[in-house]
Amino acid sequence: PVGEQERQYLLSLKQDDCERRGLDFDGQLYAWDIPYYMNQVEQVKFAVDKDKLIEYFPLEVVTEGLLNIYQDLLGLTFQQVEDAHVWHDSVKLYSVQDCVTGEEIGQFYLDLHP
């Protein structure tokens, strides 16, 4: 099946990690494992240094660019809600309006550091 080779590779990374840390390996990948081991793949297999990338792609600039693309593609306007009740200072709440009617059609939280 598609992705089985990648899954096995991530499992092997997890197994090695568990052995190195003296933890039991249960042979499973969980949702919370994926970001950690995908980061390991980027560093080991592709030599990606995220700290170096950040120098060239500041988070605020990239986030604004992506939101602008989605607004254009979907015919929406995103407006940050000031003084929103959020679980962390880095989390932002956005109101989503239809560009044509100006009607609010929803809201979303943007948590880039879960």
C-alpha positions in Angstrom: 0.0 0.0 0.0 1.0 3.6 -0.5 2.9 5.0 2.4 3.8 1.6 3.9 7.5 2.1 3.2 7.4 5.5 4.8 5.5 4.2 7.8 8.0 1.4 8.3 10.8 3.9 8.2 9.2 6.1 10.8 8.6 3.0 13.0 12.3 2.1 12.7 13.2 5.6 13.8 10.9 5.3 16.8 12.3 1.8 17.6 15.8 3.2 17.6 14.8 6.2 19.6 13.0 4.0 22.2 16.1 1.7 22.5 18.4 4.7 22.9 16.2 6.1 25.7 15.6 2.8 27.4 11.8 2.9 26.7 9.5 0.0 25.6 8.7 0.0 21.9 5.1 -1.1 21.2 5.4 -1.1 17.4 2.8 1.6 16.9 2.9 5.1 15.5 0.6 7.6 17.2 -0.6 11.0 16.0 1.7 12.7 18.4 4.7 10.7 17.1 4.3 11.9 13.5 5.6 15.5 13.7 8.6 14.4 15.8 9.7 11.6 13.5 8.9 13.6 10.3 11.3 16.2 11.7 13.9 13.4 12.2 13.4 12.3 8.6 14.0 15.9 7.4 17.1 16.2 9.4 18.6 12.8 8.7 17.5 11.9 5.2 17.3 15.3 3.6 19.7 17.4 5.9 17.1 20.1 6.4 18.0 22.6 9.1 14.8 24.3 10.2 16.7 26.9 12.1 18.5 28.0 8.8 15.2 27.9 6.9 13.6 30.2 9.5 16.2 32.9 8.7 14.9 33.0 5.1 11.2 32.5 5.8 10.1 34.4 8.9 6.9 32.9 10.3 4.9 36.1 10.2 5.7 36.8 6.5 4.9 33.2 5.5 1.7 33.1 7.5 0.5 36.4 6.0 1.4 35.2 2.5 -0.5 31.9 3.0 -3.6 33.6 4.4 -3.6 36.0 1.4 -3.4 33.1 -1.0 -6.4 31.4 0.7 -8.4 34.6 0.8 -7.8 35.1 -3.0 -8.6 31.5 -3.9 -11.7 31.2 -1.8 -13.1 34.6 -2.1 -12.9 35.3 1.6 -11.5 37.9 3.9 -9.8 37.0 7.2 -9.7 39.5 10.0 -7.8 38.9 13.2 -10.1 39.2 16.3 -8.4 41.5 18.8 -8.5 40.5 22.5 -9.8 37.0 21.7 -10.1 34.4 24.4 -7.3 32.0 23.5 -5.4 29.3 25.4 -1.9 30.8 24.7 -0.6 34.3 23.6 0.7 32.9 20.3 -2.8 31.6 19.3 -4.8 34.0 17.1 -8.5 34.0 16.3 -9.7 35.0 12.9 -13.1 36.0 11.6 -14.0 34.8 8.1 -16.1 37.0 5.9 -17.5 36.4 2.4 -15.9 39.0 0.1 -19.1 39.6 -1.9 -21.6 39.9 0.9 -19.3 40.9 3.8 -21.2 38.4 5.9 -19.3 36.6 8.6 -19.4 32.9 7.8 -17.2 31.5 10.5 -14.1 31.8 12.7 -10.9 29.8 13.1 -8.0 29.6 15.5 -4.5 29.7 14.2 -2.2 27.8 16.5 1.2 27.5 14.8 2.9 26.1 18.0 0.7 23.3 19.2 
